[in-house]
Amino acid sequence: MAERPVSLTPPPGDYAEWLAELKGRIHSAQQRAALAVNRELVLLYWQIGQDILQRQEREGWGAKVIERLAHDLRAAFPRMKGFSRANLMYMRAFAQAWPQEAIVQQAVGQLPWGHNLVLLAKAKDGRLRLAYAERAVTHGWSRTVLEMHIEARLLEREGKALTNFQQRLPGPGTDLARQSLKDPYLFDFLGMGQEAGERAIETALVQHITQFLLELGAGFAFVGRQVHVEVGGDDFFLDVLFYHLKLRCYVVIELKADKFKPEHLGQLGFYLTAVDAQVKSEHDNPTIGLLLCKSKNQVVAEYALRDQAQPLGVAEYRMLESLPAELQTELPSTEQIESELGEL
């Protein structure tokens, strides 16, 4: 029976808002249903892996049993994928990596199976593996982005910048501010050598702003490059200015293509004073400064930070050529990064 044609009479005044609300509810329900199916599948895989582990330990079953099990499960469920011998071995490794079912039902169970395979292969430390899983859930990382962050040791670098936040940023935001800064920052995506100058690096970072923001981490919003401030009739230009949405403050980043010097912090502190006086609103928190340098003497940087009145951090940046050999081989290429960014 043919459907009746849709009436073209104008809808009631509040129809559009109601339709938008219904669409949102349907979309949310679809997402919840997909997540529930995924959680059940991941939990099933964990339970199968646990069974294999326990039976092999208790009854001494060898690897041949897994091959037989793969054959029998595929025969019993011909339309269901995932029962290959290789995937059953992954289930066994998955259960071995996560012995507690509660963890699987929480962060790990919210990730697709492919993400969990990346965690198994790339993150060997259990604590870090869980941290990467939780971060992937929070930020909705794709499998390739998750792999890229693990290989670049994202979490291992977070909170490592040398700062004076404990003394200059009292209150609950101190830890979040400290965790928002890394050391070192990896600029391998620029395709530039270690000999590149400050202005060239700055220009390249802005040209690759998406990759730069990805390296800075969640919360950073780009405001501008060579931002002009006038103080007492003299002109000054900030290298790069950001706003951090979670910290609710401006972040001034200065680049130095040489070794850290104490006077660098004096210049950066002056810029922070200018931003606080001319740019920051009454609702913003105090501006934070981050000095990125090619190298630093840790003790010298610690001494220099003690006398600074503003919240400042010091970190190194790394081009691909200057990284340790074992880390160079694990980092993604520029092409890989640009390909992945297309998925974001």
DOTI-330856 format. One record per residue (C-alpha): chain; z, y, x; residue number from 0. Coordinates in Angstrom, 3 decimals. Layout:
{"A" {Z Y X} NUM}
...
! end
This chain:
{"A" {0.000 0.000 0.000} 0}
{"A" {-1.037 3.371 1.456} 1}
{"A" {1.642 5.956 2.189} 2}
{"A" {1.667 9.119 0.163} 3}
{"A" {0.497 12.221 2.020} 4}
{"A" {3.266 14.422 3.414} 5}
{"A" {3.904 17.485 1.301} 6}
{"A" {2.883 20.714 2.981} 7}
{"A" {5.368 22.818 1.061} 8}
{"A" {7.652 24.879 3.353} 9}
{"A" {10.924 23.078 4.266} 10}
{"A" {14.348 24.541 3.413} 11}
{"A" {15.687 27.241 5.686} 12}
{"A" {18.063 25.030 7.667} 13}
{"A" {15.672 22.043 7.873} 14}
{"A" {14.569 22.663 11.486} 15}
{"A" {18.161 22.717 12.771} 16}
{"A" {19.022 19.589 10.807} 17}
{"A" {15.930 17.765 12.115} 18}
{"A" {16.790 18.738 15.706} 19}
{"A" {20.340 17.417 15.195} 20}
{"A" {19.033 14.124 13.794} 21}
{"A" {16.627 13.713 16.710} 22}
{"A" {19.514 14.275 19.116} 23}
{"A" {21.661 11.674 17.359} 24}
{"A" {18.851 9.117 17.362} 25}
{"A" {18.133 9.735 21.044} 26}
{"A" {21.833 9.348 21.914} 27}
{"A" {22.030 6.119 19.917} 28}
{"A" {18.962 4.768 21.742} 29}
{"A" {20.551 5.618 25.099} 30}
{"A" {23.848 3.965 24.135} 31}
{"A" {22.002 0.850 22.981} 32}
{"A" {20.027 0.661 26.242} 33}
{"A" {23.204 1.104 28.281} 34}
{"A" {24.980 -1.582 26.278} 35}
{"A" {22.114 -4.042 26.851} 36}
{"A" {22.119 -3.239 30.568} 37}
{"A" {25.889 -3.703 30.858} 38}
{"A" {25.678 -7.075 29.127} 39}
{"A" {22.840 -8.206 31.417} 40}
{"A" {24.636 -7.121 34.603} 41}
{"A" {27.849 -8.775 33.414} 42}
{"A" {25.909 -11.968 32.634} 43}
{"A" {24.427 -11.950 36.127} 44}
{"A" {27.909 -11.471 37.608} 45}
{"A" {29.302 -14.364 35.549} 46}
{"A" {26.457 -16.652 36.655} 47}
{"A" {27.074 -15.624 40.248} 48}
{"A" {30.785 -16.320 39.865} 49}
{"A" {30.070 -19.773 38.439} 50}
{"A" {27.787 -20.583 41.364} 51}
{"A" {30.376 -19.390 43.875} 52}
{"A" {33.224 -21.327 42.288} 53}
{"A" {31.269 -24.556 41.887} 54}
{"A" {29.930 -24.423 45.417} 55}
{"A" {33.438 -23.865 46.741} 56}
{"A" {35.126 -26.426 44.479} 57}
{"A" {32.494 -29.176 44.452} 58}
{"A" {30.635 -28.476 47.653} 59}
{"A" {27.289 -27.870 46.012} 60}
{"A" {24.547 -26.782 48.395} 61}
{"A" {21.630 -24.363 48.075} 62}
{"A" {19.454 -27.076 46.494} 63}
{"A" {21.504 -26.780 43.307} 64}
{"A" {20.454 -23.133 42.938} 65}
{"A" {16.806 -24.148 43.165} 66}
{"A" {17.359 -26.781 40.470} 67}
{"A" {19.277 -24.305 38.329} 68}
{"A" {16.451 -21.765 38.590} 69}
{"A" {13.949 -24.391 37.394} 70}
{"A" {16.113 -25.485 34.456} 71}
{"A" {16.967 -21.943 33.296} 72}
{"A" {13.329 -20.849 33.403} 73}
{"A" {12.414 -23.910 31.357} 74}
{"A" {15.139 -23.164 28.803} 75}
{"A" {14.372 -19.430 28.578} 76}
{"A" {10.641 -19.054 29.357} 77}
{"A" {10.449 -15.515 27.988} 78}
{"A" {13.450 -14.235 29.929} 79}
{"A" {12.885 -12.919 33.433} 80}
{"A" {15.463 -12.953 36.210} 81}
{"A" {16.082 -16.657 36.756} 82}
{"A" {14.160 -17.101 39.972} 83}
{"A" {15.884 -18.784 42.896} 84}
{"A" {15.945 -15.467 44.782} 85}
{"A" {17.574 -13.631 41.880} 86}
{"A" {20.179 -16.372 41.447} 87}
{"A" {21.019 -15.925 45.116} 88}
{"A" {21.388 -12.195 44.450} 89}
{"A" {23.728 -12.985 41.545} 90}
{"A" {25.842 -15.059 43.910} 91}
{"A" {25.933 -12.218 46.456} 92}
{"A" {26.670 -9.738 43.644} 93}
{"A" {29.699 -11.731 42.488} 94}
{"A" {30.851 -12.118 46.073} 95}
{"A" {30.607 -8.348 46.651} 96}
{"A" {32.470 -7.501 43.412} 97}
{"A" {35.191 -10.136 42.897} 98}
{"A" {36.843 -8.073 40.144} 99}
{"A" {35.216 -8.169 36.718} 100}
{"A" {36.772 -4.793 35.805} 101}
{"A" {34.624 -3.018 38.424} 102}
{"A" {31.476 -4.648 37.048} 103}
{"A" {32.351 -3.494 33.536} 104}
{"A" {32.777 0.101 34.753} 105}
{"A" {30.590 1.961 37.283} 106}
{"A" {28.561 -1.000 38.542} 107}
{"A" {27.756 -2.254 35.055} 108}
{"A" {26.279 1.114 34.120} 109}
{"A" {23.604 0.787 36.802} 110}
{"A" {20.382 -1.189 36.383} 111}
{"A" {20.095 -4.460 38.298} 112}
{"A" {17.645 -2.906 40.760} 113}
{"A" {20.228 -0.262 41.716} 114}
{"A" {22.794 -2.992 42.317} 115}
{"A" {20.400 -4.817 44.622} 116}
{"A" {20.015 -1.611 46.661} 117}
{"A" {23.806 -1.311 46.900} 118}
{"A" {24.072 -4.917 48.076} 119}
{"A" {21.375 -4.518 50.702} 120}
{"A" {22.167 -1.045 52.022} 121}
{"A" {25.915 -0.414 51.579} 122}
{"A" {27.925 -3.022 53.452} 123}
{"A" {31.355 -1.392 53.118} 124}
{"A" {32.927 -2.177 49.737} 125}
{"A" {34.664 1.187 49.350} 126}
{"A" {31.498 3.128 50.128} 127}
{"A" {29.427 0.824 47.943} 128}
{"A" {31.608 1.655 44.953} 129}
{"A" {31.530 5.376 45.795} 130}
{"A" {27.730 5.355 45.882} 131}
{"A" {27.646 3.442 42.595} 132}
{"A" {29.894 6.009 40.912} 133}
{"A" {27.846 8.893 42.286} 134}
{"A" {24.598 7.284 41.092} 135}
{"A" {26.046 6.963 37.583} 136}
{"A" {27.335 10.554 37.562} 137}
{"A" {24.091 12.134 38.730} 138}
{"A" {21.606 9.679 37.258} 139}
{"A" {19.998 8.826 40.598} 140}
{"A" {16.855 6.751 40.529} 141}
{"A" {16.826 3.610 42.654} 142}
{"A" {14.797 5.319 45.396} 143}
{"A" {17.088 8.369 45.483} 144}
{"A" {20.104 6.055 45.734} 145}
{"A" {18.488 4.210 48.634} 146}
{"A" {17.565 7.469 50.346} 147}
{"A" {21.128 8.838 50.084} 148}
{"A" {22.667 5.625 51.433} 149}
{"A" {20.268 5.537 54.375} 150}
{"A" {20.983 9.210 55.127} 151}
{"A" {24.755 8.489 54.955} 152}
{"A" {25.283 11.189 52.341} 153}
{"A" {28.865 10.315 51.387} 154}
{"A" {29.902 9.709 54.985} 155}
{"A" {28.883 13.293 55.817} 156}
{"A" {30.460 14.995 52.805} 157}
{"A" {33.624 16.982 53.427} 158}
{"A" {33.136 16.786 57.197} 159}
{"A" {32.333 20.458 57.840} 160}
{"A" {34.996 22.353 59.750} 161}
{"A" {36.547 24.914 57.376} 162}
{"A" {39.564 27.149 56.841} 163}
{"A" {39.549 26.512 53.073} 164}
{"A" {43.079 25.100 53.068} 165}
{"A" {44.420 28.475 54.204} 166}
{"A" {41.868 30.817 52.581} 167}
{"A" {41.187 29.067 49.256} 168}
{"A" {44.574 28.153 47.797} 169}
{"A" {44.557 26.366 44.471} 170}
{"A" {42.949 23.364 42.792} 171}
{"A" {39.431 24.265 43.955} 172}
{"A" {40.175 23.742 47.650} 173}
{"A" {39.272 20.047 47.789} 174}
{"A" {36.109 20.522 45.733} 175}
{"A" {34.988 23.346 48.029} 176}
{"A" {35.647 21.246 51.121} 177}
{"A" {33.793 18.238 49.666} 178}
{"A" {30.840 20.478 48.834} 179}
{"A" {30.073 20.982 52.545} 180}
{"A" {28.721 18.354 54.954} 181}
{"A" {28.431 17.845 58.674} 182}
{"A" {25.812 17.372 59.914} 183}
{"A" {23.034 18.537 57.592} 184}
{"A" {19.793 16.605 57.984} 185}
{"A" {16.625 18.711 58.036} 186}
{"A" {14.242 15.942 59.056} 187}
{"A" {12.103 16.703 55.996} 188}
{"A" {10.955 19.942 57.638} 189}
{"A" {8.834 18.089 60.176} 190}
{"A" {9.962 20.543 62.881} 191}
{"A" {11.213 19.975 66.402} 192}
{"A" {14.678 20.808 67.676} 193}
{"A" {13.253 23.829 69.497} 194}
{"A" {12.400 25.635 66.215} 195}
{"A" {13.803 29.157 65.865} 196}
{"A" {16.123 30.494 63.166} 197}
{"A" {13.479 32.353 61.150} 198}
{"A" {11.049 29.417 61.277} 199}
{"A" {13.742 27.002 60.035} 200}
{"A" {14.811 29.440 57.334} 201}
{"A" {11.228 29.879 56.141} 202}
{"A" {10.632 26.130 56.111} 203}
{"A" {13.853 25.462 54.182} 204}
{"A" {12.849 27.886 51.445} 205}
{"A" {9.340 26.413 51.328} 206}
{"A" {10.959 22.990 50.862} 207}
{"A" {13.688 24.322 48.571} 208}
{"A" {13.802 21.172 46.432} 209}
{"A" {14.550 19.007 49.471} 210}
{"A" {16.996 21.628 50.763} 211}
{"A" {18.901 21.605 47.460} 212}
{"A" {18.899 17.807 47.482} 213}
{"A" {20.468 17.857 50.949} 214}
{"A" {23.020 20.530 50.013} 215}
{"A" {24.177 18.436 47.062} 216}
{"A" {24.995 18.852 43.389} 217}
{"A" {26.017 22.296 42.163} 218}
{"A" {24.000 24.558 44.461} 219}
{"A" {21.570 27.014 42.834} 220}
{"A" {19.157 29.041 44.966} 221}
{"A" {19.528 32.817 44.633} 222}
{"A" {17.320 34.204 47.385} 223}
{"A" {16.292 34.438 51.015} 224}
{"A" {16.787 37.503 53.231} 225}
{"A" {18.874 39.053 50.457} 226}
{"A" {19.270 42.780 51.085} 227}
{"A" {22.645 44.533 51.051} 228}
{"A" {23.240 48.137 52.036} 229}
{"A" {26.506 49.132 53.643} 230}
{"A" {27.161 52.729 54.642} 231}
{"A" {23.460 53.522 54.631} 232}
{"A" {22.587 50.604 56.942} 233}
{"A" {20.476 47.656 55.827} 234}
{"A" {21.564 44.038 56.243} 235}
{"A" {19.858 40.817 55.211} 236}
{"A" {21.554 37.524 54.332} 237}
{"A" {19.642 34.460 55.571} 238}
{"A" {19.997 32.401 52.377} 239}
{"A" {22.172 33.026 49.314} 240}
{"A" {23.210 30.338 46.819} 241}
{"A" {25.495 30.153 43.816} 242}
{"A" {27.664 27.065 43.311} 243}
{"A" {27.913 26.209 39.624} 244}
{"A" {31.061 24.077 39.872} 245}
{"A" {32.944 26.340 42.279} 246}
{"A" {31.691 29.408 40.400} 247}
{"A" {31.119 31.404 43.542} 248}
{"A" {28.354 32.689 45.803} 249}
{"A" {27.681 30.797 49.024} 250}
{"A" {26.155 32.638 51.987} 251}
{"A" {24.420 30.361 54.510} 252}
{"A" {23.598 31.675 57.972} 253}
{"A" {21.427 29.771 60.451} 254}
{"A" {21.891 29.868 64.212} 255}
{"A" {19.355 27.993 66.323} 256}
{"A" {21.761 27.708 69.234} 257}
{"A" {25.317 26.616 70.048} 258}
{"A" {28.174 27.986 67.953} 259}
{"A" {29.768 31.214 69.178} 260}
{"A" {32.937 32.792 67.742} 261}
{"A" {31.122 36.081 67.088} 262}
{"A" {28.842 34.293 64.615} 263}
{"A" {31.772 34.054 62.206} 264}
{"A" {32.420 37.779 62.455} 265}
{"A" {28.904 38.518 61.262} 266}
{"A" {29.126 35.946 58.462} 267}
{"A" {32.520 37.289 57.368} 268}
{"A" {31.024 40.773 57.140} 269}
{"A" {28.301 39.429 54.841} 270}
{"A" {30.910 37.783 52.619} 271}
{"A" {32.755 41.086 52.290} 272}
{"A" {29.512 42.791 51.254} 273}
{"A" {28.674 40.109 48.659} 274}
{"A" {32.193 40.236 47.222} 275}
{"A" {31.967 44.030 46.936} 276}
{"A" {28.383 44.401 45.688} 277}
{"A" {27.159 41.142 44.147} 278}
{"A" {30.116 39.103 42.875} 279}
{"A" {31.336 39.772 39.331} 280}
{"A" {34.954 39.804 38.220} 281}
{"A" {34.486 36.306 36.795} 282}
{"A" {33.277 34.810 40.098} 283}
{"A" {35.569 33.223 42.663} 284}
{"A" {35.638 34.531 46.261} 285}
{"A" {32.381 34.041 48.145} 286}
{"A" {32.185 31.160 50.659} 287}
{"A" {30.295 31.254 53.940} 288}
{"A" {28.642 28.350 55.753} 289}
{"A" {27.406 28.725 59.310} 290}
{"A" {24.793 26.159 60.328} 291}
{"A" {24.291 25.847 64.075} 292}
{"A" {22.454 23.515 66.405} 293}
{"A" {25.680 22.372 68.059} 294}
{"A" {29.339 23.336 68.269} 295}
{"A" {32.415 22.856 70.385} 296}
{"A" {34.922 21.523 67.861} 297}
{"A" {37.961 23.148 69.481} 298}
{"A" {36.260 26.524 69.886} 299}
{"A" {35.166 26.459 66.239} 300}
{"A" {38.685 25.546 65.088} 301}
{"A" {40.181 28.455 67.049} 302}
{"A" {37.577 30.888 65.729} 303}
{"A" {38.187 29.881 62.104} 304}
{"A" {41.938 30.487 62.338} 305}
{"A" {41.564 34.259 62.602} 306}
{"A" {39.018 34.647 59.790} 307}
{"A" {40.267 36.195 56.546} 308}
{"A" {37.437 34.817 54.373} 309}
{"A" {36.768 31.172 53.423} 310}
{"A" {34.274 29.932 56.029} 311}
{"A" {32.821 26.637 57.161} 312}
{"A" {30.958 25.561 60.293} 313}
{"A" {28.560 22.615 60.448} 314}
{"A" {25.704 21.395 62.597} 315}
{"A" {22.173 20.709 61.461} 316}
{"A" {20.007 17.903 62.766} 317}
{"A" {16.264 17.629 63.091} 318}
{"A" {14.890 14.086 63.144} 319}
{"A" {14.192 14.257 66.889} 320}
{"A" {17.843 14.869 67.727} 321}
{"A" {19.359 12.054 65.648} 322}
{"A" {20.708 8.853 67.195} 323}
{"A" {18.002 6.213 67.482} 324}
{"A" {19.621 3.848 64.968} 325}
{"A" {19.818 6.611 62.347} 326}
{"A" {16.262 7.816 62.986} 327}
{"A" {14.857 4.429 62.027} 328}
{"A" {16.828 4.364 58.770} 329}
{"A" {15.906 7.826 57.488} 330}
{"A" {13.053 8.155 54.968} 331}
{"A" {9.869 9.906 56.042} 332}
{"A" {8.781 13.286 54.659} 333}
{"A" {6.160 11.489 52.555} 334}
{"A" {8.788 9.175 51.088} 335}
{"A" {11.057 12.098 50.196} 336}
{"A" {8.243 14.095 48.592} 337}
{"A" {7.134 11.023 46.643} 338}
{"A" {10.678 10.461 45.373} 339}
{"A" {11.166 14.117 44.440} 340}
{"A" {8.244 13.747 42.077} 341}
{"A" {10.405 11.362 40.049} 342}
{"A" {13.347 13.777 39.712} 343}
! end
